[in-house]
Amino acid sequence: MESLESYRSKSLAAARAAFVEGCWRDRPLDELLDLAERAGLETREADRIRETILELQGDLLVASEFARLDRVRETAAKRFEARKAEVEAEIERLEDEVAWLGLETEAATKTAAVAEAARGRVRSSDLVPAVATLNEIAASLRQRDDGVKAAPRTPGEAAD
């Protein structure tokens, strides 16, 4: 035989479960109040339970999207890593290009400085004919050098 206390406890537990289910199913307030009274809940406690269930319902909506959102996150992370690698490779390539251009500029600057110094020596020399321009003399010297390089040597000539 079941005791009244045991029966009462089971009835209150069943009524409480009905109240919780009513909150989850968004039953009208008058029905929830009736269920809360049957469960022996005071109004404040019933309101607290109802508010907690409302929060859990919001969490459930977010949680139900977890798998989809996790796939979105994973895809975004993969795209990020791939693009990051591309950008880092491009940065490295550009840094190499800038370094090469720096070396090229340095070499061109040194060559230009040598040419500038040579031009200054030629202009300051009193041994350059007054009638000739520097470009004419340079062209003449190039032709002479090209002719010397192109002329065949005979076995009897001594190489300088």
ABEGO torsion letter per residue (X at the ends): XBBAAAAAAAAAAAAAAAAAAAAAAGBBAAAAAAAAAAAGBBAAAAAAAAAAAAAAAAAAAAAAAAAAAAAAAAAAAAAAAAAAAAAAAAAAAAAAAAAAAAAAAAAAAAAAAAAAAAAAAAAABAABBAABBAAAAAAAAAAAAAAAAABBBBAABBBX
